[in-house]
Amino acid sequence: MNPQIKVMVIDDEASIRESVEMFLKEKGLSVHTAGTGAEGIEAWLKYQPQVIILDIRLPDISGLEVLKQITGRNSDVKVIMITAFHDMETTIEAMRYGAYDYIHKPLDVDELDHAVQRSLQMAEASLRTPPLEDENGEELLRRRIVGRTPAMRSVFKTIGLLSRNRATVLIEGETGTGKELIARVIHESSSESEQPFVTVDCTTLVESLLESELFGHERGAFTGAIEAKKGRLELAEEGTIFLDEVGDLPLALQSKLLRFLECREFTRVGATQSHRSEARVIAATNRSLDQMAGQGRFRHDLLFRLKVITLHVPPLRERIDDLPELVKFFIARINCELRTKVSRVEKKAMERLKDHSWPGNVRELKNLLTRAVLQSGGAILLRDTVEAAFAGHQAEAHEVSDLRTLDAIEKEHILKIMEQTSGNLSAAARALGISRPTLRHRLKRYGF
């Protein structure tokens, strides 16, 4: 046991102080005791223990008040609250003010031992782990995209070049790599940064509504169109329209988008008069549009128009050296947003994060760190906490994957068969056990 680790017991019952002190000294720990809240605060200031076992009911001041004073000055200290009263409100208050754990009397030796051992583990890890913050916290939070690897430096250079012009951009990258964030940074770095940035998620809108959302419609254009409505292109004005997952655009809309890119004109649904828009188009995809074009699922001419400039965002596994900086960045944001106080990451925890393949990329990293920070119970992130966050993360992912709709499963299977048959409708229909017209109907329904 690290000789620098000190433990304090604050309890008005002498028998509990003595028994807990004896139990802890047998483990080789340096132990100090106090019988009142005032004595406890004075002894804490003098000895600066890393772990405190604190009774809720004290003869002079409330243990909760002692807790607030201690954690308010030092968030690294681990305070284990003990009480003979099992009320919900006190438990919530204790955890709210920074208690590490909450144990009921009569004390269970195994439960106390587990809480103490866990606290000591965190205390020892804190002593040997330097703080994350090595730069101004506000400056860290102002940063939008994090990375120092060659792949990310290339992305930054491309963004710099794009800030000087209005070229159409295609951003390629896996799900969760931050394609929309990069599109926003391109917009904000341009001379049109004061103009609107408008997003169209091509995966979430059904085909019948997508054209209206993109180009707008006139009153009476279809059932429910009780008034004219501007589309996203008009709303973008001279700013940027971001087409997220453009590979999901139906072929019919692809031709209309191509016309817009060629002449900067479009027509609202139900209208005859054309409108102009000078909005810059930035599209993003997590799929191979070249492959889709070869299969007849994406127009070659539209692809050429979109990829005037192509920006490839590397997956996290290909820039794993950026992970420590990303961890620092996200923990700073999480602390700010959720009022947590994690300031250290155990070396073993960082190694565990580096070992993961990160199929969900930066988005997955942020979600996992949020879970881990909330479960940390203190100022340091341990490997055990990261492992627990991974376990919960994988369980949720499994549950979500099991809750797909029948349409989603059917769509996935049909597309898989289409790929295996190289887009041959007759072969795909035979493999699926349906007719060619039925297959055509299903493909059209799914936007292909």
N, C-alpha and C positions, 0 to 999 in steps of 0.2 A: 504493500500500500504506500502511496506517495506520502512522505512525511510532512509535506506542505499542506495536506488536506486537514482542515480542522472542522469539528462538528460542535454545535451548541444545542443544549436541551433547555427549553424554557417551559416550565410547568410548576404550578403551585403545590402539587402533591409530591412530597419528598420521596415516597416509595417509588413513584414512577421515575423521578429524576435519577434515583440511585440505580434502579434496575436497568434503565435504558443506558445510563452511563457505563455500568459494568458490561453490558452487552456489547457496546461500541468499543470499549477499551480492549476487550478480548480480541477484537479484530485489528488491534494495533493502531487505533485512531487517537488523536489528541482531542479530548472532550472538555468542554466548559459547560457549567450549568447556571441557571438563574431561576428564582422562585416568583418573580413578579415581572410585569411588562417593562417597568422602568429599569430594573436591574438587567433585564435581557437586552434592551437597547444600548445601555451603557457598555455591557460586556461585548456586544456585537461590534460597537465602534472601536473597542480596544483590541479585540482579537481577530476581527474580520474573518469569521468562519465561512467556509464555502457551502456548508449544509446546516440548516437549522430545523430542529423538531420543536414545533410551537403549539402550545395548548390554546384553544379558542377562549376558554373562560379563565381569566386571571383576576387576582384580587384587586388590582388597581385600575388597569386599563384593558380594553378588549384586545384579544389576540389579533383580531382583524386590523385594529389600529396599528399594532406593532408590525404586522405584515405590510401594511401600506407604507409605513415609514421606511422599512428595510428595502422592499422592492423598488420603492420610489427613488432610492439613492443607488441601488446596485441591482440591476436586473439579472446579473449572473448568479446570484445566490439562490440556492435551492431550498425552499421552505416547505416542509412537510407538516401540514396541520393535523392536530389530533383533537378529538372531542368526544364527549359522552352523549351529545345531542345529535339526533339524526334528522335534522330538518333541511328541507330542500333549499330554502332561501340562504341559509348560512353557507352551505356548500357552494352555491352559485357565487355568492359574494367572495368567498375565499379564492375560488379559481379566477374570478374576474380581476382580483387585485394581485394576481401573480403567484398564487400557491402552486407548487410543483405537484403535490399530491395531497390527499385528504383521507385520513384513517380514523376509524371509530374506536372508542374504548368499549370494553376492555381490549387492550392491544393484542393483536394476533402476531406472534413472533415472526412467522413466515412472511406475513404481509408487510410488517415493518422492515424486515430484512431485505425484501425485494425492493421496497421504496428507497431505502438507504443505499443499497448497492447501485441502483439505477442513478441516484443522485450523485454518488461518489464517482461513477463512471463519467457522468457529464462534467463534474467538477475537474477531474483529472484531465479529460479531453480539453477543457477550456484552458487549463494551465499550459498545455503543450501546443495549442493551436493558436496561431496569430489571428487577429481580427481581419475580416474581409476588406474593410474600408481602408484603401490606401490612396483615395482621392476624394475630392469634395463631393459629398452626397448629393447636393442639388445638381451639380454638373453631371453626375452619373445618371440622374433621373431625366435630365433633359435630352440625353442621347436617345436616338430612335432605333438605329440598327447597330448591333454590336458584332465586332469581329476584326481580327488582325491577320488572319491567314491569307495567303496569296489569293485564294479563290474569292474571299470577301473584299480584298483590296481591289480586285478586278471589277467587282460589282460597284464599288464606290466610284471608281474611275468612270465607268459607263454612266452612272447617275449624273456625275459632273458634266459629261459631254451632253447628255440629254437635257440638262438644265438650260443649255444655250439655244435649243431649237424646239420645234413643235412636231418632231417626227413621230409617226405611229410606232408603238412599241409592243412586242410580244414578250411577256415574262414567262419563262418555263421553269417548272420546279415541282417537286413532290408536294403533297398535301402537308400543310403545317410549316412550310419553309419561310413564310412571311411575304408572299407575293403581293398581297394588298398593301401591306406596310411599305414595301418598296415603291409601289405605284404612288402612294401618298407622298412619299419623300421626293419622288421625281416631280410631282405637281408642286409641292411646297418649295422646291428649289428653283422653280421656273419663274419667269417674269409675270406669269399669270396666276401666281399663288393666291391672289385675293379673289380670284374667280372661283365658282363652285367646283367641288370634287364630287362627282355623282357615281354611285356604284350600281351595277346591274348584276345580280347573281343569276347566271343562266341555268343553274341547277334547281332553283326553288320555285320558278314560275312555270305554270303549265303553258303549252304552246299557244293556246287560244288567247292567253293574257300577255304573253311575252311581247308580241308585236305592238300591242297597245302601250305597254310599259315603256318600250324603247322609243317608239315613234309618236305616241299619243293617239288620240282619236277625236272624232267630231261627235257632236250630239246626235243620238239616234243611229250611230254606226252599228250597234248591236244591242241586243236585249240588256237593259240595265245601264246603257250609256245615256244618262239623263242630262248630261251636260258635256261640253267639250273639255278635253283634258290635255295638257302638255305632256309630252313624253320625256324620258330622261335626257335625250339628246338636246331638247330645247332648254330643259332646266339647267343643263351644264353650261349654257351660254358660251363663253369663250374660255372656259376652264377645261376640265378633264372628265371624260366618261370612262369608267373602268369596267370592262366586261370580264367578270370573274368566271372562270371555267367556260371559256368561249367554245370549247369543243362540244358542249352540250347544246349549242344553238341548232335548232331544226334547219334542214337544208333550205326550206322556203325562206326563212329569215336570213340565212347566210347570203342569199342572192341580193336581198334588200340592203343588208349591211355593206356588201361589196359595192353596190350602186352609190351608197352614201360616201364611201371612202374614195370613189373615183371622181365624184362631182360635188361632194359636200352638200348634196340635196337629199331630202326625204319627204315622204308624204304620210300624213296622219291616216289612220284607219278610217275609212268612210269619206275621205276628202279627195279632191281632184287637184287642188293647188299645192305646189311644192313649197317647202320651207328650207332655209339654209341654216347650217350650224358650223361654227368654226371651232367646235370643241375638239380637243386632242383625244385620240382614242388610244387607250392602253388596255391590252387584253392579256389574260393570264390563263394558263392551262397546266394541269398536272398529267396530261396525256400526250402521247406522240401524235401531233397533228399531221406530220408527214405520213405516218403509218395509216392514220384515219383517211387521209386523202387518197392513199394508194388503194384503200378498200372502198372508195366511193362514199365515204361517210362525212367527208369534209371537202369543200371546194378548193381545188388547187389555186385558182386565181385569187380567192379570198386569203388563202394562206400567204401568198406572195405579198398581198397588200398589207397584211398584219405584221409580217416580220421584216419591216423596213429596218428596224433595229431589234435584234433578239438579245435578251438578257437572261442568262441561265443562273438560277439561284441554287447553289449546292446544297445537298441534304446535310444534316448535322453530322452524320457518320463520316462524311468526307472532309469535315472541318472540325474534328473532335478537339483539336488544340484550342479552339475558341470556347470550349465548354466552361472552363473556370471563370472566364470573363462574363459569359452569359449567366452563370449561376450567381455571380456577384450582382449583376445588373437586375436579374429577376428578384432576388431576395431583397434588394433595396426597394424595388417597386412594391413587393408584397408587404414589406414592413410599413411602407407609407400608406398603402390602401387598407390593410387589415389591422394596423396598429400592433403588429408583432415586433419582436426585438431580437431576431436572430442576427448575430454579428460574426459568427464563426461557423465553418464547416469542417468537420473532422476529416483528416486525410483519407481515412478508409472510406468515408462517405463519398468523397470526391472521386476516389478510384472506382467505387461501385457505379457512380454516374457515368464515368468514362467507359466502363465496360459494356454499357447498354447500347444496343444498335439504333435506338431512337427511330422506329418506323414512322412515328407521328411528328418527328423533327422538333423544331423549336417550340411549337405549340404544345406538344406532349411534354417537353421539359418544363415549360411554365406551369402547366396543370399539375404535374407531379410535385414540383417544388412548392406550390401552394398547399397541397395536401400535407407534405412533409413538414413545412414550417408551422402549420396549424397544429400538427401532432407533436412538435418538438418539445413543448413544455418548458422552454428556456431560451438561452441565447446561443446555443450551439446545436448544430444539426449532426446527429450521430448516424453511423452506418445502419444501426438497427432501425432507426426512424425512417431512413430512406428505403430500407428493405420492406418495412411495413407499408409505406406509401406505394411501392411497386406492387405489392400483393393486392392492395385495395384497388389500384389502378387496373391491374390485369383482370380482376374479378368483375369490375364494372364494364370493361371492354367486352368481356365474354357475355355478360348479360345483355348488353346493347346489341351485340351481333346476333344473339338468339332471338331478338325481338323485331327482326325485320318484317316488313309487310310481305304479303304474298306477291304483290306486284314487283317489289324489289328483287325477290328471289327469282321470279320468272324473267325479269329483265336481265339479270346477271347471267342466268343460264342460257338465254337466247343469244346474248352477245358472245358468250364463250363458244357456243356452237358455230356462230357466224365467223369467229376468228379461226376456229379449227377447220372450217370448210372454205377459208379464204374468200368469204362473202358470196359463195355460190348458193343462190336461193333454193334451187332444187335439192341439192345435197343437204342443206341445213333443214329444210322442211321434212325430208325423209328421216333425218336423225332425230328430229323433234316429234315426229309422228303426227304432223299437221299438214294442211294443204298450203300451197304457195300463196293463195290469196289471204289465208289466215295469217301466215307469217308476215306478208306485206303489211297487213293491218296492224299487227303487233309492233313491227318496226316503226311504222308511222306514228303509232301511239307513244312510243318511247323517244320520238324525235329523230329517228334515223331514216 
